[in-house]
Amino acid sequence: ETGENALLEELDLTNISGLKSTQDFEALINLKKLYAFGTEIPSITFAQGGKLEYAELPALTTLTLKGLKYLTDSNLKITGVTNADGNMTYPSIVDITVEDCPQINSLALLEACPNAVNVKFSNIDFGTKTYEYFEENIFKLRGFEGETSNAKLTGSVRFESLTGAQFNEIKTRYPNLVIAYNALASTIKFMDTDKETVLVDEDYTRNSEN
């Protein structure tokens, strides 16, 4: 039992196979290192804004990281599976929240969780993507119950080109995501008064200055 031992800086639970329940470490504000390989813990809650800088985690179903500014990609070690491309993936993770963790590559972590369903990320940098990438990988993700039906995302993304309809679709789903584009394409149609004859049907592309 760790109780509310706020002075605890290191906790080693390695290979304690009987640990099969969710662990709440929110009171451990000074915890810097956690070793939990070989356990069956499904979910761990850390102190938000705590001092965690190293973590060895089992095959969690829920991963929650909030305000952990000292935790880096290289020091976040999760039990996973190496895929055909030689990259580590975490198929056990279904629920994932990463907020205000500046040294964690949020996009890389998200893409390494192929079975993620409920997703919440802040300050995620998608870089340059295509609309098809969002259709195939992001639209299927959901938010947590009581928050939003779509994944809750803040951050930024750039597209080489979008149609007006595509821009509106992404903005509607993710209102807090900053969307930049190199070109926005639209189709302009003018109809005759009989509403059947097309007088003008042209594609129009507007280049962005952002």
DRENNU-655145 format. One record per residue: residue number from 1; residue in three letters; x negated, y, z negated of N, C-alpha, C, O in turn. Coordinates in nm, 2 decimals. Atoms other than C-alpha are relative to their C-alpha. Last residue first. Example, Ala and Ser with C-alpha at 12.3 -4.5 7.8 and 13.67 -1.06 7.14 Angstrom:
BEGIN
   k   r     nX     nY     nZ    caX    caY    caZ     cX     cY     cZ     oX     oY     oZ
   2 SER   0.09  -0.11   0.00  -1.37  -0.11  -0.71   0.08   0.11  -0.08   0.03   0.22  -0.09
   1 ALA  -0.09  -0.12   0.00  -1.23  -0.45  -0.78  -0.09   0.12   0.00  -0.19   0.12  -0.07
% end
This chain:
BEGIN
   k   r     nX     nY     nZ    caX    caY    caZ     cX     cY     cZ     oX     oY     oZ
 210 ASN   0.05   0.05   0.13   0.10   3.07   4.36  -0.09  -0.12   0.00  -0.13  -0.17  -0.10
 209 GLU   0.11  -0.08   0.04   0.13   3.26   4.69  -0.05  -0.04  -0.14  -0.15   0.01  -0.19
 208 SER   0.00  -0.06   0.13   0.35   3.01   4.85  -0.13   0.08  -0.03  -0.23   0.05   0.02
 207 ASN   0.12   0.03   0.07   0.40   2.95   5.22   0.00   0.07  -0.14   0.05   0.18  -0.15
 206 ARG   0.05  -0.11   0.07   0.75   2.95   5.34  -0.12  -0.04  -0.08  -0.11  -0.13  -0.16
 205 THR   0.09   0.03   0.10   0.85   2.70   5.61  -0.06   0.13  -0.06  -0.10   0.22   0.01
 204 TYR   0.07  -0.12   0.04   1.16   2.73   5.82  -0.09  -0.04  -0.12  -0.05  -0.11  -0.21
 203 ASP   0.08   0.02   0.12   1.31   2.45   6.02  -0.08   0.12  -0.03  -0.14   0.18   0.06
 202 GLU   0.14  -0.01   0.00   1.56   2.56   6.28  -0.06  -0.03  -0.14   0.01  -0.01  -0.24
 201 ASP   0.04   0.11   0.09   1.92   2.48   6.38  -0.16   0.00   0.00  -0.22  -0.06   0.09
 200 VAL   0.15   0.00   0.04   2.08   2.78   6.54  -0.02  -0.11  -0.10   0.05  -0.13  -0.20
 199 LEU   0.06  -0.10  -0.08   2.42   2.80   6.72  -0.15   0.00  -0.02  -0.23   0.03   0.07
 198 VAL   0.12  -0.05   0.06   2.56   2.47   6.60  -0.07   0.10   0.09  -0.11   0.07   0.20
 197 THR   0.11  -0.03  -0.09   2.92   2.43   6.73  -0.12   0.06  -0.08  -0.11   0.16  -0.14
 196 GLU   0.05   0.12  -0.06   3.16   2.27   6.49  -0.12   0.02   0.09  -0.20  -0.07   0.10
 195 LYS   0.06   0.08   0.10   3.26   2.54   6.25  -0.04  -0.14   0.05  -0.07  -0.23  -0.03
 194 ASP  -0.08   0.12   0.00   3.49   2.70   6.51  -0.06  -0.11  -0.10   0.00  -0.21  -0.11
 193 THR  -0.12  -0.02   0.08   3.34   3.03   6.41   0.09  -0.12   0.00   0.17  -0.14  -0.08
 192 ASP  -0.10  -0.08  -0.07   3.00   2.91   6.55   0.13   0.01  -0.09   0.14  -0.06  -0.19
 191 MET  -0.11   0.07  -0.07   2.76   2.76   6.30   0.09   0.11   0.07   0.10   0.22   0.02
 190 PHE  -0.11  -0.10  -0.02   2.42   2.89   6.18   0.10  -0.07   0.09   0.07  -0.12   0.20
 189 LYS  -0.10   0.03  -0.10   2.17   2.64   6.04   0.11   0.11   0.00   0.15   0.16  -0.10
 188 ILE  -0.10  -0.11  -0.01   1.85   2.70   5.86   0.09  -0.03   0.11   0.05  -0.06   0.23
 187 THR  -0.06   0.01  -0.13   1.64   2.40   5.74   0.11   0.11   0.00   0.20   0.11  -0.09
 186 SER  -0.14  -0.01   0.00   1.40   2.47   5.45   0.05  -0.02   0.15  -0.02   0.01   0.24
 185 ALA  -0.07   0.02  -0.13   1.04   2.39   5.38   0.15   0.00  -0.02   0.20  -0.06  -0.11
 184 LEU  -0.14   0.03   0.03   0.85   2.53   5.08   0.07   0.00   0.13   0.09   0.10   0.20
 183 ALA  -0.10  -0.03  -0.10   0.47   2.53   5.13   0.14  -0.05  -0.04   0.15  -0.16  -0.09
 182 ASN   0.07  -0.07  -0.11   0.17   2.53   4.90   0.09   0.04   0.11   0.07   0.14   0.18
 181 TYR   0.00   0.07  -0.13   0.37   2.44   4.59  -0.08   0.08   0.10  -0.09   0.20   0.09
 180 ALA   0.07  -0.08  -0.10   0.37   2.52   4.22   0.00  -0.08   0.13   0.01  -0.21   0.13
 179 ILE   0.01   0.06  -0.13   0.61   2.38   3.96  -0.06   0.09   0.10  -0.01   0.20   0.12
 178 VAL   0.04  -0.11  -0.09   0.58   2.47   3.59  -0.03  -0.07   0.14  -0.12  -0.15   0.15
 177 LEU   0.11   0.03  -0.08   0.77   2.20   3.40  -0.03   0.11   0.10   0.06   0.15   0.18
 176 ASN   0.11  -0.06   0.06   1.01   2.32   3.14  -0.14  -0.03   0.06  -0.24   0.00   0.01
 175 PRO  -0.01  -0.15  -0.01   1.32   2.27   3.35  -0.12   0.07  -0.07  -0.15   0.18  -0.04
 174 TYR   0.11  -0.03   0.09   1.23   1.90   3.42  -0.01   0.16  -0.01  -0.10   0.21   0.05
 173 ARG   0.04   0.11   0.09   1.53   1.73   3.58  -0.09   0.05  -0.11  -0.09   0.01  -0.23
 172 THR  -0.12   0.04   0.08   1.68   2.05   3.72  -0.03  -0.11  -0.10   0.01  -0.10  -0.21
 171 LYS  -0.02  -0.11   0.09   1.34   2.18   3.84   0.12  -0.03  -0.09   0.12   0.00  -0.21
 170 ILE   0.10   0.01   0.11   1.26   1.85   4.00   0.03   0.10  -0.11   0.01   0.07  -0.22
 169 GLU  -0.02   0.12   0.07   1.59   1.84   4.20  -0.10  -0.01  -0.12  -0.06  -0.05  -0.23
 168 ASN  -0.11  -0.02   0.10   1.57   2.21   4.28   0.03  -0.13  -0.08   0.06  -0.12  -0.20
 167 PHE   0.04  -0.09   0.10   1.23   2.17   4.44   0.11   0.01  -0.11   0.08   0.00  -0.23
 166 GLN   0.10   0.08   0.09   1.34   1.86   4.63  -0.04   0.09  -0.11  -0.05   0.04  -0.23
 165 ALA  -0.08   0.10   0.08   1.65   2.05   4.77  -0.09  -0.08  -0.10  -0.06  -0.11  -0.21
 164 GLY  -0.07  -0.08   0.10   1.43   2.35   4.88   0.08  -0.10  -0.09   0.09  -0.08  -0.21
 163 THR  -0.12  -0.06  -0.05   1.20   2.11   5.06   0.07   0.08  -0.11   0.04   0.05  -0.23
 162 LEU  -0.13   0.05   0.05   0.86   2.05   4.92   0.11   0.06   0.08   0.09   0.17   0.15
 161 SER  -0.12  -0.05  -0.06   0.50   2.08   5.04   0.12  -0.06  -0.07   0.12  -0.17  -0.11
 160 GLU   0.04  -0.05  -0.13   0.15   2.03   4.91   0.12   0.07   0.07   0.11   0.18   0.13
 159 PHE  -0.03   0.08  -0.11   0.29   1.99   4.56  -0.05   0.07   0.13  -0.05   0.19   0.14
 158 ARG   0.01  -0.07  -0.13   0.15   2.12   4.24   0.04  -0.10   0.11   0.00  -0.21   0.10
 157 VAL   0.02   0.09  -0.11   0.24   2.01   3.88   0.00   0.09   0.13   0.06   0.19   0.14
 156 SER   0.01  -0.05  -0.13   0.24   2.17   3.54  -0.02  -0.11   0.11  -0.07  -0.21   0.08
 155 GLY   0.13   0.00  -0.07   0.31   2.12   3.18   0.01   0.05   0.13   0.08   0.15   0.16
 154 THR   0.05  -0.14  -0.03   0.62   2.04   2.98  -0.14  -0.02   0.05  -0.21  -0.11   0.03
 153 LEU   0.14  -0.04  -0.05   0.80   1.71   3.01  -0.02   0.15   0.00   0.06   0.22   0.05
 152 LYS   0.03  -0.14   0.04   1.10   1.55   2.84  -0.14   0.04   0.03  -0.23  -0.02  -0.04
 151 ALA   0.12  -0.01   0.08   1.18   1.23   3.04  -0.01   0.15  -0.04   0.01   0.24   0.05
 150 ASN   0.12   0.02  -0.07   1.54   1.26   3.17  -0.12   0.01  -0.09  -0.11   0.06  -0.20
 149 SER  -0.01   0.12  -0.07   1.86   1.20   2.98  -0.13  -0.03   0.08  -0.16  -0.15   0.11
 148 THR  -0.02  -0.02  -0.14   1.76   1.46   2.73   0.01  -0.13   0.07  -0.05  -0.23   0.03
 147 GLU   0.08  -0.11  -0.05   1.74   1.50   2.35   0.03   0.03   0.15   0.09   0.13   0.17
 146 GLY  -0.03  -0.12   0.06   1.99   1.29   2.16  -0.08   0.12   0.05  -0.05   0.23   0.01
 145 GLU  -0.15  -0.02   0.02   1.84   0.96   2.25   0.02   0.13  -0.08  -0.05   0.16  -0.17
 144 PHE  -0.05   0.07   0.12   1.48   0.99   2.37   0.14   0.04  -0.03   0.19   0.15   0.00
 143 GLY   0.03  -0.07   0.12   1.42   1.10   2.73   0.05  -0.08  -0.12   0.11  -0.18  -0.11
 142 ARG  -0.11  -0.06   0.07   1.42   0.87   3.03  -0.05   0.08  -0.13  -0.17   0.06  -0.17
 141 LEU   0.03  -0.01   0.15   1.17   0.76   3.29   0.11   0.08  -0.06   0.18   0.17   0.00
 140 LYS  -0.05   0.11   0.07   1.30   0.65   3.63  -0.02   0.01  -0.15   0.05  -0.06  -0.22
 139 PHE  -0.15  -0.01   0.01   1.25   0.99   3.79   0.06  -0.11  -0.08   0.16  -0.09  -0.15
 138 ILE  -0.05  -0.08   0.10   0.88   0.97   3.71   0.15   0.01  -0.02   0.20   0.01  -0.14
 137 ASN   0.06   0.02   0.13   0.72   0.69   3.90   0.06   0.08  -0.11   0.05   0.04  -0.23
 136 GLU   0.04   0.14   0.03   0.88   0.63   4.24  -0.04  -0.02  -0.15  -0.02  -0.13  -0.20
 135 GLU  -0.11   0.09  -0.02   1.07   0.96   4.29  -0.03  -0.15  -0.05   0.05  -0.21  -0.11
 134 PHE  -0.10  -0.02   0.11   0.79   1.16   4.13   0.12  -0.09   0.02   0.17  -0.15  -0.08
 133 TYR   0.06   0.05   0.12   0.53   1.00   4.36   0.10   0.02  -0.12   0.12  -0.07  -0.20
 132 GLU  -0.02   0.14   0.00   0.76   1.06   4.66  -0.06  -0.06  -0.13  -0.01  -0.16  -0.19
 131 TYR  -0.14   0.02   0.05   0.77   1.43   4.58   0.03  -0.15  -0.01   0.10  -0.19  -0.10
 130 THR  -0.10  -0.01  -0.10   0.39   1.43   4.63   0.14  -0.02  -0.07   0.15  -0.07  -0.18
 129 LYS  -0.08   0.13  -0.02   0.14   1.51   4.36   0.09   0.02   0.12   0.11   0.13   0.17
 128 THR  -0.07  -0.01  -0.13  -0.14   1.77   4.30   0.07  -0.14   0.02   0.00  -0.24   0.03
 127 GLY   0.09  -0.03  -0.11  -0.25   1.79   3.93   0.09   0.02   0.13   0.20   0.07   0.12
 126 PHE  -0.02   0.10  -0.11   0.00   1.62   3.70  -0.10   0.02   0.11  -0.12  -0.06   0.20
 125 ASP   0.05  -0.05  -0.13  -0.12   1.82   3.40   0.01  -0.11   0.10  -0.08  -0.20   0.10
 124 ILE   0.06   0.10  -0.09   0.08   1.73   3.09  -0.03   0.06   0.13   0.05   0.14   0.19
 123 ASN   0.12  -0.04  -0.07   0.12   2.01   2.84  -0.07  -0.10   0.09  -0.19  -0.12   0.09
 122 SER   0.02  -0.14  -0.01   0.38   1.83   2.63  -0.14   0.03   0.07  -0.23  -0.04   0.05
 121 PHE   0.14  -0.05  -0.01   0.49   1.48   2.68   0.00   0.15   0.00   0.09   0.21   0.07
 120 LYS   0.00  -0.14   0.04   0.81   1.29   2.58  -0.15   0.04   0.00  -0.23  -0.01  -0.08
 119 VAL   0.12  -0.07  -0.02   0.90   0.95   2.74   0.01   0.15  -0.04   0.11   0.21  -0.01
 118 ASN  -0.03  -0.13   0.06   1.16   0.68   2.68  -0.13   0.08  -0.02  -0.23   0.03  -0.08
 117 VAL  -0.13  -0.04  -0.03   1.11   0.40   2.93   0.04   0.14  -0.05   0.08   0.23   0.02
 116 ALA  -0.05  -0.11   0.08   0.75   0.30   2.95   0.14   0.03   0.05   0.17   0.03   0.17
 115 ASN  -0.14   0.03   0.05   0.70  -0.04   3.12   0.06   0.11  -0.09   0.16   0.09  -0.16
 114 PRO  -0.09   0.04  -0.11   0.40   0.05   3.34   0.14  -0.02  -0.05   0.23  -0.02   0.04
 113 CYS  -0.11   0.07   0.07   0.21   0.23   3.06   0.11  -0.03   0.10   0.21   0.04   0.11
 112 ALA   0.05   0.13   0.05  -0.13   0.31   3.21   0.11  -0.07  -0.08   0.08  -0.18  -0.13
 111 GLU   0.01   0.09  -0.12   0.03   0.59   3.42  -0.05  -0.14  -0.04  -0.04  -0.23   0.03
 110 LEU  -0.14   0.03  -0.05   0.14   0.77   3.10  -0.01  -0.11   0.11   0.07  -0.20   0.11
 109 LEU  -0.07   0.09   0.10  -0.21   0.74   2.95   0.14  -0.04   0.05   0.17  -0.15   0.03
 108 ALA   0.06   0.13   0.00  -0.37   0.88   3.26   0.06  -0.10  -0.09   0.08  -0.22  -0.06
 107 LEU  -0.05   0.07  -0.12  -0.12   1.16   3.27  -0.06  -0.14   0.02   0.01  -0.23   0.05
 106 SER  -0.14   0.05   0.01  -0.17   1.25   2.91   0.04  -0.07   0.12   0.11  -0.17   0.11
 105 ASN  -0.05  -0.01  -0.14  -0.55   1.27   2.92   0.14  -0.06   0.01   0.16  -0.18   0.03
 104 ILE  -0.06   0.12  -0.06  -0.60   1.31   2.55   0.05   0.03   0.14   0.12   0.13   0.16
 103 GLN   0.11   0.09  -0.05  -0.83   1.58   2.42   0.04  -0.13   0.06  -0.04  -0.22   0.09
 102 PRO   0.07  -0.06  -0.11  -0.56   1.85   2.39  -0.11  -0.09   0.06  -0.16  -0.07   0.17
 101 CYS   0.12   0.08   0.01  -0.32   1.64   2.18  -0.10   0.04   0.11  -0.10  -0.03   0.21
 100 ASP   0.11  -0.08   0.06  -0.04   1.89   2.14  -0.12  -0.09  -0.04  -0.17  -0.07  -0.15
  99 GLU  -0.02  -0.15   0.01   0.24   1.64   2.21  -0.12   0.06  -0.07  -0.16   0.02  -0.18
  98 VAL   0.13  -0.07   0.02   0.22   1.28   2.32   0.02   0.15   0.01   0.06   0.20   0.11
  97 THR   0.00  -0.14   0.02   0.53   1.06   2.28  -0.14   0.05  -0.02  -0.21   0.00  -0.10
  96 ILE   0.13  -0.07   0.01   0.57   0.71   2.42   0.02   0.15  -0.01   0.09   0.21   0.07
  95 ASP  -0.03  -0.13   0.04   0.85   0.45   2.39  -0.13   0.07  -0.02  -0.22   0.02  -0.09
  94 VAL  -0.13  -0.04  -0.06   0.82   0.13   2.58   0.03   0.14  -0.03   0.08   0.21   0.06
  93 ILE  -0.06  -0.13   0.04   0.46   0.03   2.52   0.12   0.04   0.08   0.12   0.04   0.20
  92 SER  -0.09   0.01   0.11   0.39  -0.34   2.56   0.07   0.13  -0.04   0.17   0.13  -0.11
  91 PRO  -0.14   0.04  -0.03   0.26  -0.31   2.91   0.09  -0.01  -0.11   0.21  -0.02  -0.09
  90 TYR  -0.06   0.03   0.12  -0.05  -0.11   2.81   0.15  -0.04   0.02   0.24   0.04  -0.01
  89 THR  -0.14  -0.04   0.01  -0.28  -0.10   3.10   0.06  -0.04  -0.13   0.00  -0.13  -0.20
  88 MET  -0.08   0.05   0.12  -0.66  -0.11   3.13   0.14   0.06   0.00   0.16   0.18   0.03
  87 ASN  -0.03  -0.10   0.10  -0.80  -0.07   3.48   0.08  -0.05  -0.11   0.16  -0.14  -0.10
  86 GLY   0.10  -0.01   0.10  -0.98  -0.34   3.68   0.03   0.11  -0.11  -0.06   0.14  -0.19
  85 ASP   0.09  -0.10  -0.04  -0.77  -0.29   3.99  -0.11   0.02  -0.10  -0.20   0.10  -0.08
  84 ALA   0.07   0.05  -0.11  -0.59  -0.62   3.93  -0.11   0.10   0.05  -0.21   0.06   0.11
  83 ASN  -0.08   0.03  -0.12  -0.48  -0.50   3.59  -0.09  -0.04   0.11  -0.22  -0.05   0.09
  82 THR   0.07  -0.05  -0.12  -0.67  -0.53   3.26   0.08  -0.04   0.12   0.11  -0.16   0.14
  81 VAL   0.03   0.10  -0.10  -0.42  -0.59   2.97  -0.07   0.07   0.12  -0.03   0.18   0.16
  80 GLY  -0.07   0.00  -0.13  -0.38  -0.39   2.65  -0.04  -0.12   0.09  -0.10  -0.22   0.05
  79 THR   0.00   0.14  -0.06  -0.47  -0.35   2.29   0.08   0.00   0.12   0.20   0.03   0.12
  78 ILE  -0.12   0.07   0.01  -0.51   0.03   2.24  -0.01  -0.14   0.06  -0.07  -0.16   0.17
  77 LYS   0.02   0.13  -0.06  -0.83   0.22   2.18   0.13  -0.08  -0.03   0.16  -0.10  -0.15
  76 LEU  -0.13   0.06   0.01  -0.81   0.60   2.13   0.00  -0.14   0.07   0.00  -0.15   0.19
  75 ASN  -0.01   0.05   0.14  -1.17   0.70   2.07   0.15  -0.05  -0.03   0.18  -0.09  -0.14
  74 SER   0.09   0.11   0.02  -1.26   0.74   2.44   0.02  -0.06  -0.14  -0.02  -0.18  -0.16
  73 ASP  -0.03   0.12  -0.08  -0.95   0.94   2.51  -0.09  -0.12  -0.04  -0.04  -0.23  -0.05
  72 THR   0.04   0.00  -0.14  -1.02   1.18   2.23   0.04  -0.13   0.07   0.08  -0.23   0.01
  71 LEU   0.00   0.13  -0.06  -0.85   1.24   1.89  -0.03   0.01   0.15   0.03   0.09   0.22
  70 TYR   0.14   0.06   0.01  -0.96   1.56   1.71   0.00  -0.13   0.08  -0.11  -0.18   0.10
  69 LYS   0.09  -0.07  -0.08  -0.65   1.77   1.82  -0.15  -0.06   0.00  -0.23  -0.02   0.08
  68 LEU   0.13   0.07   0.04  -0.40   1.52   1.69  -0.11   0.06   0.08  -0.15   0.00   0.18
  67 GLY   0.09  -0.10   0.07  -0.09   1.75   1.70  -0.13  -0.06  -0.04  -0.19  -0.01  -0.14
  66 LYS  -0.04  -0.14   0.01   0.15   1.47   1.77  -0.10   0.08  -0.07  -0.14   0.05  -0.19
  65 LEU   0.12  -0.08   0.03   0.07   1.11   1.89   0.05   0.15   0.00   0.09   0.20   0.11
  64 THR  -0.03  -0.14   0.03   0.35   0.86   1.90  -0.12   0.07  -0.05  -0.18   0.04  -0.15
  63 LEU   0.12  -0.08   0.02   0.32   0.52   2.06   0.04   0.14  -0.02   0.10   0.20   0.07
  62 THR  -0.02  -0.14   0.01   0.61   0.27   2.03  -0.13   0.07  -0.03  -0.20   0.04  -0.13
  61 THR  -0.12  -0.03  -0.09   0.60  -0.09   2.15   0.03   0.15   0.00   0.08   0.20   0.10
  60 LEU  -0.12  -0.07   0.05   0.25  -0.13   2.01   0.11   0.00   0.10   0.09  -0.01   0.22
  59 ALA  -0.09  -0.02  -0.11   0.00  -0.39   2.13   0.13   0.06  -0.05   0.23  -0.01  -0.07
  58 PRO  -0.04   0.12  -0.06  -0.25  -0.33   1.85   0.09   0.03   0.12   0.10   0.14   0.16
  57 LEU  -0.14   0.03   0.01  -0.43   0.00   1.78   0.04  -0.13   0.06  -0.02  -0.17   0.16
  56 GLU  -0.01   0.13  -0.07  -0.79   0.09   1.72   0.14  -0.05  -0.03   0.18  -0.08  -0.14
  55 ALA  -0.11   0.10   0.03  -0.79   0.46   1.63  -0.01  -0.12   0.08  -0.03  -0.12   0.20
  54 TYR   0.03   0.13  -0.06  -1.06   0.73   1.60   0.11  -0.10  -0.04   0.16  -0.10  -0.16
  53 GLU   0.09  -0.02  -0.11  -1.03   1.11   1.54  -0.04  -0.14   0.06  -0.11  -0.14   0.16
  52 LEU   0.03   0.13  -0.07  -0.73   1.14   1.31  -0.10   0.03   0.11  -0.07   0.11   0.20
  51 LYS   0.14   0.00  -0.04  -0.75   1.47   1.12  -0.05  -0.12   0.08  -0.17  -0.14   0.10
  50 GLY   0.10   0.06   0.09  -0.38   1.54   1.09  -0.14   0.00   0.06  -0.16   0.05   0.17
  49 GLY   0.11  -0.10   0.03  -0.17   1.79   1.29  -0.11  -0.06  -0.09  -0.18   0.02  -0.15
  48 GLN   0.00  -0.10  -0.10   0.13   1.55   1.26  -0.10   0.11  -0.03  -0.09   0.17  -0.14
  47 ALA  -0.03  -0.14   0.04   0.04   1.28   1.02  -0.01   0.10   0.11  -0.12   0.11   0.18
  46 PHE   0.11  -0.07   0.06   0.04   0.95   1.20   0.05   0.13  -0.05   0.16   0.18  -0.01
  45 THR  -0.02  -0.14   0.00   0.34   0.72   1.27  -0.12   0.07  -0.07  -0.14   0.03  -0.19
  44 ILE   0.07  -0.07   0.11   0.26   0.36   1.37   0.03   0.15   0.02   0.02   0.21   0.13
  43 SER   0.00  -0.15   0.00   0.48   0.13   1.57  -0.07   0.06  -0.12  -0.06   0.01  -0.23
  42 PRO  -0.07  -0.05  -0.12   0.51  -0.24   1.66  -0.01   0.15   0.02  -0.01   0.20   0.13
  41 ILE  -0.08  -0.13   0.03   0.25  -0.36   1.40   0.06   0.05   0.13  -0.01   0.07   0.23
  40 GLU  -0.12   0.01  -0.09   0.15  -0.72   1.50   0.09   0.13  -0.03   0.21   0.12  -0.02
  39 THR  -0.13   0.00   0.08  -0.21  -0.70   1.36   0.12  -0.01   0.10   0.09   0.00   0.22
  38 GLY  -0.03   0.13   0.06  -0.53  -0.81   1.53   0.12   0.00  -0.09   0.15  -0.10  -0.15
  37 PHE   0.00   0.11  -0.10  -0.66  -0.46   1.60   0.03  -0.13  -0.08   0.00  -0.15  -0.19
  36 ALA  -0.12   0.09   0.01  -0.56  -0.22   1.33   0.01  -0.10   0.11   0.12  -0.16   0.13
  35 TYR   0.03   0.12  -0.07  -0.86   0.00   1.25   0.12  -0.10  -0.02   0.15  -0.14  -0.13
  34 LEU  -0.09   0.11   0.03  -0.77   0.36   1.16  -0.05  -0.12   0.08  -0.07  -0.11   0.20
  33 LYS   0.02   0.12  -0.08  -1.02   0.64   1.13   0.10  -0.11  -0.05   0.11  -0.14  -0.16
  32 LYS   0.08  -0.02  -0.12  -0.98   1.00   1.03  -0.02  -0.12   0.09  -0.03  -0.11   0.21
  31 LEU   0.04   0.13  -0.06  -0.70   0.99   0.77  -0.08   0.04   0.13  -0.02   0.10   0.22
  30 ASN   0.14   0.00  -0.02  -0.69   1.33   0.60  -0.06  -0.12   0.07  -0.18  -0.14   0.08
  29 ILE   0.04  -0.11  -0.09  -0.32   1.39   0.64  -0.15   0.01   0.02  -0.19   0.08   0.12
  28 LEU   0.15   0.01   0.00  -0.23   1.05   0.52  -0.06   0.11   0.08  -0.11   0.08   0.19
  27 ALA   0.05  -0.06   0.12   0.14   1.13   0.43  -0.16   0.01   0.00  -0.22   0.08  -0.08
  26 GLU  -0.01  -0.14   0.00   0.25   1.06   0.78  -0.06   0.08  -0.12  -0.10   0.19  -0.11
  25 PHE   0.12  -0.06   0.06   0.11   0.71   0.77   0.01   0.16   0.00  -0.10   0.22   0.00
  24 ASP  -0.01  -0.15   0.00   0.43   0.53   0.84  -0.12   0.05  -0.08  -0.13   0.03  -0.20
  23 GLN   0.08  -0.06   0.10   0.38   0.17   0.95   0.01   0.15   0.00  -0.02   0.21   0.11
  22 THR   0.04  -0.14  -0.03   0.65  -0.02   1.14  -0.08   0.06  -0.12  -0.04   0.04  -0.23
  21 SER  -0.10  -0.10   0.01   0.66  -0.39   1.05  -0.06   0.14   0.03  -0.18   0.15   0.03
  20 LYS  -0.09   0.00  -0.12   0.47  -0.69   1.16   0.10   0.10   0.00   0.19   0.11   0.08
  19 LEU  -0.05  -0.13  -0.02   0.16  -0.69   0.93   0.09   0.01   0.13   0.03   0.01   0.24
  18 GLY  -0.14  -0.02   0.06   0.13  -1.05   0.84   0.06   0.14   0.02   0.17   0.16  -0.02
  17 SER  -0.10   0.05  -0.09  -0.16  -1.09   1.09   0.14   0.01  -0.06   0.24   0.02   0.01
  16 ILE  -0.10   0.03   0.10  -0.40  -0.88   0.89   0.13  -0.04   0.08   0.21   0.05   0.11
  15 ASN  -0.04   0.15   0.01  -0.66  -0.91   1.16   0.09  -0.03  -0.11   0.09  -0.15  -0.16
  14 THR   0.03   0.09  -0.10  -0.80  -0.55   1.11   0.03  -0.15  -0.03   0.00  -0.20  -0.14
  13 LEU  -0.10   0.11   0.01  -0.62  -0.34   0.86  -0.03  -0.11   0.10   0.06  -0.20   0.12
  12 ASP   0.04   0.12  -0.08  -0.91  -0.10   0.79   0.11  -0.11  -0.02   0.12  -0.17  -0.13
  11 LEU  -0.09   0.11   0.04  -0.81   0.25   0.67  -0.03  -0.12   0.10  -0.02  -0.10   0.22
  10 GLU   0.02   0.12  -0.08  -1.05   0.54   0.66   0.08  -0.11  -0.05   0.09  -0.14  -0.17
   9 GLU   0.06  -0.04  -0.12  -1.01   0.90   0.53  -0.01  -0.12   0.10  -0.02  -0.10   0.22
   8 LEU   0.05   0.12  -0.08  -0.78   0.85   0.23  -0.05   0.05   0.14   0.03   0.11   0.21
   7 LEU   0.15  -0.01  -0.01  -0.75   1.18   0.03  -0.06  -0.11   0.09  -0.18  -0.11   0.12
   6 ALA   0.04  -0.11  -0.10  -0.38   1.22   0.10  -0.15   0.01   0.02  -0.19   0.07   0.11
   5 ASN   0.14  -0.03   0.03  -0.30   0.89  -0.08  -0.06   0.10   0.11  -0.11   0.06   0.21
   4 GLU   0.02  -0.14  -0.05   0.08   0.91  -0.04  -0.15   0.04  -0.03  -0.17   0.15  -0.08
   3 GLY  -0.08  -0.11   0.07   0.14   0.54  -0.06  -0.02   0.13   0.06  -0.02   0.15   0.18
   2 THR   0.07  -0.13   0.00  -0.14   0.34   0.10   0.07   0.11  -0.07   0.00   0.20  -0.12
   1 GLU  -0.08  -0.12   0.00   0.00   0.00   0.00  -0.09   0.13   0.00  -0.17   0.14  -0.09
% end
